[in-house]
Amino acid sequence: MSKEKLRVLMVEDNPTDALISKKRLQRDDAFEYDITHVVSGEDGLLTLEKHSFDIMLLDYNLPKKSGLETLREIKAKNIEMPIVMITGQGDEQVAVTLIKEGAFDYLPKRDGYEDSIPLMIRKTIAEFRAKLERENLQKEIALKKEELEKTNAKLMELDKMKSDFVANVVHELRTPLTIIRGNLDNIDKGFAGEVQPQQKDILGDIFRVINRLSRLVNDLLDISKIESGKMELNKESLDIVTLAGEAVKTFEVLAGSKKIGLIKEFPNKAVTVNADKDKLTQVFINLMGNAIKFTDKGNVVVRIIDLQKEAQVEIQDTGSGIPLDQVDKIFDKFVRVVAEKKEGTGLGLPIAKDIIVLHKGRIRVESESGKGSRFIFVIPK
């Protein structure tokens, strides 16, 4: 295997020292050395203007222009090359100065120092190349970071445009929906004439559609407020046991119509949390509504656990459950992770999560396809 050729610039005014160093390098097995020898700093600088080298061995004690002055001029020209200073000065302060001024390393010129030159060159070349590799990697990372920041800024701008558009559309929808609902209600109550049974059925279908649209509009408004940071919490000290009991009562008729049991597992005492009553009620409504919607038989259990600094709420059902590979998507907006088609906006769970996060709480789900789900959230006291 052929050895790598290494171009070495040796600046040494002592011809004997230069000859000894050359002969020692020629016996080294690490590289095939192509050595250019000059006797002064001036000649070294002129040579660097015409040729490039892999490494430079620079004597500290040179006539006219010293090794240190030569080193400074090379660094001023931004020449990318490791420089090893060969110095007869044993002073540690000199060594510190050399490194500070840009020398990659230094080698004291003592008896037999030439035997250390090959090892020093191997070490310096390896460290210098590793340094260049790190710098190139850092540049690539910085470039990628800049690209990602630009892309992220663009995505944030597009997301804001989307949120603004949705908010504007939703606000535009609220007024006509309110007018339609009001007029339909007047018709239903007979203010525009007697309503026949068949017409009542048709009006009932229209009301259901209007109610669904109203829920969608309200959910979109909530999402818009949360995304824009405009949803504010009106926190107060409240008993989460009482709040959960009121939410359970809301669903008694619906659960009864589906022959689903509603089970309360509550502590025998109040559990006080610092929360927004309306927003927390919305979380219960969304989670319980979801549980009942996807449960066709069995029970929905609402459980409250009094922890030291938090209240933990669990809403467990015996419904269809969520496939394992889709559990992570359950809180994504507009995502339906169950195959069964059920009426809804696809925003109830994301809104519940956002409200819990606004309260500095946590929410998660444990589920298995065909074996039901258990939603767990905690609220600080």
N, C-alpha and C positions, 0 to 999 in steps of 0.2 A: 504494500500500500504506500503510495507516494505521500510524503509529508507536506503539510501546509507551508507555503512560503510566507515568511514574515519579513516585512520591510522595516529595517531598524536604522534610525538616524543616531549616530554616536557623535556627540560634541565633546571632544577630549583633546586638550592641548599637549598632553604628555604622550609622545609616540610609543613609548615602552608600555605604558598602561593600556593604550588603545590596542596594541598588538596582542598583549596577553588576553585581553577581554575577547578579541576576535577569535583567537585560537580556542578559547574555552567554549565559545558559542558554537564553533564548527564541530565540536565533539558532542554537542547536545543532540539527543534523539527526538526532542519534542517538535521542533520546526526545522525547516530549511531556511536559514537566515540569509537575507540579502542586506548586507551592511554597507551603509554609506557613512564615511568618516570625515568630519571636518574638525578644524582646530580652534575655532572661535565662535563666539555667539553671533557675530555679524554674518559669518559664513553659514551658520545654522539657519538664521532667518532668511537669507537669500535662497538657500536650498529649499526651504519650506514653501517659498513662493513659486517654485518650479515643479516640485514633486510632492507627492503625498506619502505618508509613512504610517505604519501600524503602531509604532512605539518610538519614543525618543529617550536615549540615555544622555543626560545633561550633567556635565561636570560643574560643581559649584564654584571652584576656583579657576576662573578663566581670565586671560589678559584683556585689558581695555573694558569690554562689556562683560560683567560678571554673569555667572549662571542665573542668579536671582533676577537680574535686570532682563536677561534673555527670556526667562520664564514669564515675567510680567508682560513683555512685548508680545510673546506668543499668545498669551491669554487675551490680550487686548485685541488681537486679530481674530479671535473666536475660532481658532483652529481646533477641531475635534480630534484629539489624539492624547493618549496617556503619556505623561512625562515622569520618568524616574530620575530623581536627582542623585548623583554620585557625589558625596561630600566627605571631605576629610575632617570637617568640623564635627566633633563629637558632642557638641552642646545640644541638649534637648530643646532649648529655646529656638535654635536654628531650625531644627526639624519641624517644630510647631509652625514657625514662620513659613517654611517651604510649603507645607500642606495648606496653610491658610491662603497662600498666594496662588495656589492652583496645581501644585505638584500632586500627582496621583499617589506616589510613594517616594521613599528615599532609601538609599543604601550607603551606610558608612564605609569610607574607603580605608579599610584596615588590611593587615597582612592576610593574603589569601581571599580577599573579597570577591575576586573574579569567579570563584567557585559558586558564589551565591547569585551571580547574575542570571544564569538560566532559570533558576527557581523563581527569582524575582520577576523575570519576564513572563513566565507561565502564570504566576499568581496575578500579576497586573493585567495581562490580557484577558484572563478569565473574569476578573472583577469588573474590568472596563466594559466588556461585552455584556455582562449581566446588568450593569448600570444602564447601558444603552437600551437593552431590552426592556428594563423597567420603565425608562423614560418614554420609550415608544408605546408601551402598554398604557402608561398614564395619559399620553396624548390621545390615544385611541379612546380611552375611557372618557376623557374630557370632551372629545368630539361627539361621542355617542350620547353623553349626558346633555350636551348642548342641543343635539338633534331631538332627544327625548323631551327636553324642556320646551322646545319650539312646538313639537307635536302636541305635548300636553296643554300648552297655552292655546293652541288652535282648537283642541278638543273641548277645553273649558269654555272657549268662546262659542263654539257650536252648541255645547250643552246649555249655555246661558240663553242663546237664541231660541233653542228648543223650548226651554222652560218658560221664557217670556211669551213665546207663541202659544204654548198650551194655556198659560195663565190668561192671556187675552181672549183666546177662543172660549175658555170656560166662563169667563165673566160675560162674554157676549151671549152664551147659551142660557145663563141663569134667568135673565129677564123674560125671554120668550117662553121658557119652560114654566115659569111662575104664572105667566098670563094664560098659557094653555091649561095648566092645572086649575086655575081659578075659574075659567070659563067652563071646563068640563064638570067641575064641582057644581056650578050653577045649573048646568043642564041636568046633572044627576039628581039634584034636589028638586027638579021640576019647575025652576024659575022660567024656563023657556017653553013650558008646556008639559003635558003629561008624558012620562017616559014608559014605553012599553017594555015588557019583560025581556024581549029579544034585544031591544036597545040597551037595557041594563047590562046584559051579558057583554055586548060590544064595548060599552063604556068601561066595564070591569077590565077587559083586555087592554084598553087604552090606558087606564090608570096604572096597570102593572108595568107597561112599557115606560110611562112617564116616571113612575117611581124608580125604575131601574136606571133611567137616564139621570134622574136627580142624584141617585147614589153615586153614579159615575162622576158627575160634575163635582159633587162634594169631595169625593176621594181625590180627584185631580187637583182641586183647590188645596187640599191638605198636603199633597205631594209637592205642589208648587211652593207653598209656604215653607215647608221643611227644606227644600232644595235651595231656596233663596235666603234661608236663615231668618225668615219673618215669623215663624211660628213661636209664640211666646208661651211660657208656662206660668200659670197663676197658682203657685204652690201654696199648700196649706197642710196643717196636720189633720190627717183623716184616718179613720179605721178601715183598713183594707178588707177586713172580714165583712163588715156591713156593706161595703161597696160591692164585693163579690156576691153577697146574698141578693142584692138588688138586681145584679146582672143575671143571676140564675133565674130569678122570678120572671124576668123579661122573656126567657125562652121556654117557660113551662108549657105554654099552649102549643108551641111549635114542636117541642120534644114529645109531648103527649100525642099529637097528631101522627107522629112517626113511630109511636110506641117505643120511644127511647127513654131509658131511665136517666134522670139527672141526679147525681149523687154529690152531696157536699161533705167534704172532709175538712172541717174548720177547727181551729183552736177554740177552747171554751172561754177565751178572753179576747179583748180587743188587741189588734196588732196595728200600732200607729206608724204611718209612714208620712214623709213630707213629699206631697205630690199634687199634681193638677187633677182635680176630681173628674172634670169632663174628659180630659185626655186619657186618664187611666180607665175610665168607664168605656171609652172607645176601644181600648186595647182588649178589655174583657169581651165586649160585644163582637169585635172582629174575630178573636180566637175561638170563642164559644160558638159563634155563628158558623165558622168554618168547620168546627168539630161536628156539629149537628148536621151540617150540609152533607158531609162525607161519611156519615154513619147511618146505616140502614137498619141495624139491629144491635142490641146490646146497651151500653151505657156511656154517658159522658160524665167524667168525674172532675170536679173542681176542687183542688186541694191547696190549702194554704199552710206553709210551714214557717213558724216564727224562729228566725235565726238571730244571732247576737246583734248584728249591725244592719241586717237586711230582712226583708220579707220575701219569701220564695213562693211563687204561684205556679201550680202545675195544672194544665188542662189536658186530660187524657181521654182518648176515645177508643172505640173498638171498630173504627171504620176501615176504609180501604188501604190506609197507610201510604207511604211514599217509597218508591224504589230507592235502594241504597245509593245508586249512582246519581240520583237527582235531589238528594237531601240538601246539598249545598246551594241549590238554586231556589229553594223554597221562599226565600225572602227577596228574590229579585223582582223588580217591577214588571208587571204585565206577563209574568211567566206562569204557565200552568204546568205543573209537573205530574199531574195525574191524567190518565188516559180518558177517564170518564168525563163527559161534558156536563158541567154544572154552571148554573147562572151565577154571574159575579163579574167584578171588574178586574180581578187579578191584582188589586192594590191593597186589600185588607191586611195581609201579612207584612208587606213592606212598610205600610203606615204604622202598624203595631210596633215593628222593630225600631223605626225612627223615633217614635214617641218614647219607647223604653230607653233608647240611647240618649235622647234629650234629657231624660231623668238621671243620666249617668248610671243606668242599670245595664243588665245583660239579658239576652234572650237566645235560646237555642231550641232545637227540636231533636227528639229521638223517635225514630220511626222505622218500620219494616213493612214492606209491601204485603198487604193482606192481613196484617196484624195490628193495625191501628197506629196512632201517633200520640206522642206526649210533648206538648209545648211547655217549656219551663222558662220563666223569667223572674228576675230578682230586682227589687226596688230598694234603694237605700232608705233607712229610717230617718 
